[in-house]
């Protein structure tokens, strides 16, 4: 599985699982398609922040091929 802490592994239109801010305590994941990549740096220890097509924003925890 590609590393979700590396920006280079995430592409627009890709299917991913993110953790929303309000779900960080529970670790509940939300699936969706990447609309925007919000993290500017090449890496982030908690996952790259993205906006899904649904408008939800969170950090990528899993990348589906």
Backbone as CSV, one residue per row, in Angstrom:
resi,resn,N_x,N_y,N_z,CA_x,CA_y,CA_z,C_x,C_y,C_z
1,UNK,0.859,-1.188,0.000,0.000,0.000,0.000,0.899,1.243,0.000
2,UNK,0.600,2.221,-0.863,1.396,3.450,-0.897,1.333,4.208,0.438
3,UNK,2.415,4.889,0.765,2.534,5.634,2.017,1.671,6.903,1.978
4,UNK,0.648,7.005,2.857,-0.236,8.179,2.844,0.395,9.439,3.438
5,UNK,1.627,9.335,3.958,2.296,10.522,4.494,3.155,11.215,3.435
6,UNK,3.204,10.644,2.229,3.988,11.200,1.120,3.043,11.827,0.091
7,UNK,3.219,13.133,-0.145,2.346,13.854,-1.087,2.422,13.266,-2.501
8,UNK,3.608,12.783,-2.894,3.815,12.254,-4.251,2.949,11.024,-4.535
9,UNK,2.445,10.356,-3.490,1.630,9.148,-3.668,0.153,9.439,-3.866
10,UNK,-0.244,10.707,-3.767,-1.667,11.066,-3.828,-1.930,11.877,-5.087
11,UNK,-2.971,11.481,-5.833,-3.319,12.126,-7.098,-4.783,12.561,-7.081
12,UNK,-5.088,13.587,-7.858,-6.472,14.012,-8.040,-7.255,12.865,-8.674
13,UNK,-8.478,12.655,-8.213,-9.321,11.600,-8.757,-9.067,10.228,-8.164
14,UNK,-8.144,10.129,-7.218,-7.802,8.859,-6.599,-8.762,8.548,-5.450
15,UNK,-9.052,7.262,-5.252,-9.917,6.845,-4.145,-9.062,6.636,-2.904
16,UNK,-9.471,7.288,-1.807,-8.712,7.238,-0.556,-9.667,7.103,0.629
17,UNK,-9.090,6.824,1.790,-9.831,6.858,3.056,-9.171,7.929,3.910
18,UNK,-9.986,8.857,4.433,-9.462,9.943,5.261,-10.069,9.869,6.656
19,UNK,-9.391,10.506,7.597,-9.967,10.684,8.928,-10.332,12.156,9.048
20,UNK,-11.597,12.421,9.336,-12.069,13.788,9.523,-11.631,14.302,10.885
21,UNK,-11.560,15.623,11.039,-11.121,16.231,12.301,-11.943,15.687,13.482
22,UNK,-13.264,15.634,13.322,-14.128,15.197,14.426,-14.020,13.698,14.694
23,UNK,-13.398,12.946,13.769,-13.259,11.495,13.944,-11.861,11.080,14.389
24,UNK,-10.987,12.036,14.683,-9.617,11.694,15.049,-9.549,10.848,16.319
25,UNK,-10.442,11.091,17.264,-10.446,10.312,18.505,-10.818,8.854,18.259
26,UNK,-11.803,8.628,17.385,-12.289,7.269,17.135,-11.511,6.568,16.033
27,UNK,-10.897,7.340,15.130,-10.186,6.749,14.002,-11.107,6.306,12.883
28,UNK,-12.389,6.728,12.926,-13.357,6.365,11.892,-12.912,6.942,10.549
29,UNK,-12.884,6.104,9.502,-12.425,6.533,8.179,-13.595,6.806,7.247
30,UNK,-13.417,7.804,6.390,-14.402,8.188,5.388,-13.785,7.977,4.011
31,UNK,-14.452,7.205,3.149,-13.961,6.953,1.792,-14.418,8.066,0.853
32,UNK,-13.609,8.307,-0.166,-13.994,9.289,-1.164,-12.937,9.445,-2.238
33,UNK,-13.209,10.369,-3.156,-12.320,10.659,-4.279,-11.666,12.016,-4.045
34,UNK,-10.356,12.103,-4.257,-9.601,13.334,-4.016,-9.982,14.409,-5.039
35,UNK,-10.426,15.579,-4.534,-10.664,16.745,-5.390,-9.466,17.685,-5.330
36,UNK,-8.986,18.011,-4.115,-7.864,18.929,-3.941,-6.886,18.344,-2.924
37,UNK,-5.601,18.580,-3.167,-4.559,18.238,-2.193,-4.208,19.529,-1.471
38,UNK,-4.442,19.572,-0.162,-4.304,20.809,0.605,-2.936,20.968,1.257
39,UNK,-2.261,19.866,1.570,-0.926,19.945,2.171,0.075,20.347,1.102
40,UNK,0.850,21.383,1.379,1.839,21.864,0.415,3.186,21.162,0.544
41,UNK,3.553,20.739,1.749,4.858,20.104,1.954,4.862,18.689,1.363
42,UNK,6.038,18.150,1.034,6.108,16.820,0.418,5.709,15.677,1.348
43,UNK,5.795,15.895,2.673,5.395,14.850,3.627,4.685,15.488,4.816
44,UNK,3.901,14.673,5.518,3.289,15.088,6.783,3.127,13.835,7.633
45,UNK,3.576,13.874,8.890,3.573,12.651,9.710,2.189,12.072,9.995
46,UNK,1.138,12.886,9.943,-0.218,12.394,10.225,-1.022,12.110,8.964
47,UNK,-0.402,12.281,7.800,-1.089,12.060,6.531,-1.306,13.369,5.805
48,UNK,-1.378,13.280,4.486,-1.575,14.460,3.638,-3.038,14.898,3.726
49,UNK,-3.249,16.208,3.901,-4.611,16.729,4.010,-5.192,16.940,2.608
50,UNK,-6.414,16.427,2.404,-7.091,16.546,1.108,-8.545,16.959,1.298
51,UNK,-9.132,17.461,0.217,-10.581,17.711,0.147,-11.143,16.681,-0.826
52,UNK,-12.192,15.995,-0.406,-12.845,15.005,-1.257,-13.850,15.676,-2.176
53,UNK,-14.328,14.951,-3.173,-15.365,15.455,-4.090,-16.619,15.859,-3.323
54,UNK,-16.854,15.225,-2.167,-18.024,15.531,-1.337,-17.849,16.827,-0.552
55,UNK,-16.611,17.375,-0.557,-16.337,18.608,0.181,-15.739,18.363,1.553
56,UNK,-15.694,17.110,1.989,-15.127,16.792,3.302,-13.603,16.919,3.254
57,UNK,-13.028,17.398,4.359,-11.579,17.613,4.455,-11.021,16.755,5.582
58,UNK,-9.912,16.084,5.303,-9.262,15.284,6.333,-7.917,14.794,5.860
59,UNK,-7.260,14.025,6.712,-5.928,13.501,6.382,-6.034,12.068,5.873
60,UNK,-5.278,11.807,4.808,-5.309,10.481,4.160,-4.676,9.450,5.083
61,UNK,-5.402,8.373,5.302,-4.894,7.247,6.099,-4.685,5.999,5.239
62,UNK,-5.440,5.861,4.149,-5.288,4.716,3.245,-5.451,5.203,1.819
63,UNK,-4.645,4.619,0.921,-4.746,4.916,-0.507,-5.138,3.633,-1.207
64,UNK,-6.233,3.673,-1.966,-6.688,2.507,-2.722,-6.155,2.598,-4.140
65,UNK,-5.692,1.480,-4.673,-5.114,1.494,-6.013,-6.191,1.437,-7.094
